[in-house]
């Protein structure tokens, strides 16, 4: 993913590899510009990717933001 984004001129310094505690590759993209707080967490899963947006305050690395686990809704 880093190589593909670099080919699109996205700054490599804004792509962060995260620990893969669940055994699946995870990266975070820092999309903050000006006063915006947007960042993305991208997880490689079997059928594609899972993208989760979150806010990251200025002055805090997107790698330091702790996200609460999102549990699936029970189906039965």
N, C-alpha and C positions, 0 to 999 in steps of 0.2 A: 504494500500500500504506500509506503514511504517513497519508493521509486516512482510509482505512478503519479503521486502528487507532486513530486519534484519535477517530473516531465511537464507538468501543467503550471510550473513556476510557483507552486505553493512553497513557502519557506520551510525547510526541513527542521528548523529550530522550533516550529510550532506543532510538530508531530511527535508524540511521546509514547514509547512502548511502556505498557503497564505489566505488573506481575500477573501471570495467568493462573490464579489460585484454583480456578475451575478446570484447568487443563486445556483451555481454549485461548488462542491469541487475542489480546486486547490492546487497543491503541486509543489514545485521546488526541483530539484535534483542538487546538486553541484558536477559536474564531473571534476572539475579542478584538474590537476596533473601537477606539475612542472610549465612550462611556458604556458600551455594550458589554454584557457579561456572558455571552453564549460560548459554550464548548460542547463537544460531542465525544461520547465514548462509543467506540466501534468494536464489536466482538464478532469474531469469525465463528460461525456455527455451521453445522452439517449442510443445511439447505441454503446458505447464503450468509448474510450479515445481520446483526442486530444493532441498531443505532439508537442511542439514548442521549437526549439533549439535557444539559444542566447548566446552571449558572456558576460562574467562578469570579469572585470579586477581583478587581485590579490589585496587583501587588501580591497575589497568591497564585502559586503555580497550579495548573490544572491537575497535576499529579498529586497534589496534596489534598484536594477536595475529596471527602468521603461521601459516597452515595449509599443510601439505604437500599438493601436488596428489594427487588420487586418480585413478589411471589405471584405465580399464576393463579387465576381464579379457579376454584375447584369445579370440575365438570360434572360431578355427581354427588 
